[in-house]
Amino acid sequence: MEFYKISKDSGKKIFHFNSNFIMSRVIQTDKTTNIGCMHLEEGGVIGYHQAVVPQLLLVIAGEGYVRNDKDEYFRVQSGDAVFWEKDEWYETKSDKGLTAIVIESVELNPSLFMPLKK
């Protein structure tokens, strides 16, 4: 399990085409990629199971906790990204609610685009 940042301060200013915004790149793939939005309400849980393919969880709102095959939970919040390798055991839960984008692909390599969270 690795933790990355998707916050504004890890992005790059874009000015092309008279633009003015910050882009935090996440991933680039050539192979099949599944992208979804998960909504965990109060007390919600993504049950403990193995990742079928590499998976990246981008927390965009709320907060919660994640773990891998150890019983130690790590707090995550908006701006955090969590990466699990294929076959890695994991669980995500939230006491107050959490919204996240999930990206699943055999090609995921988040370290190419995002800084590790310190």
ABEGO torsion letter per residue (X at the ends): XBBBBABAAABBBBABGGBBBBBBBABBBABBBBBBBBBBBBGBBBBBBBBABBBBBBBABEBBBBBBABABBBBBBBGBBBBBBBGBBBBBBBAAEBBBBBBBBAABBAAAABBBBX
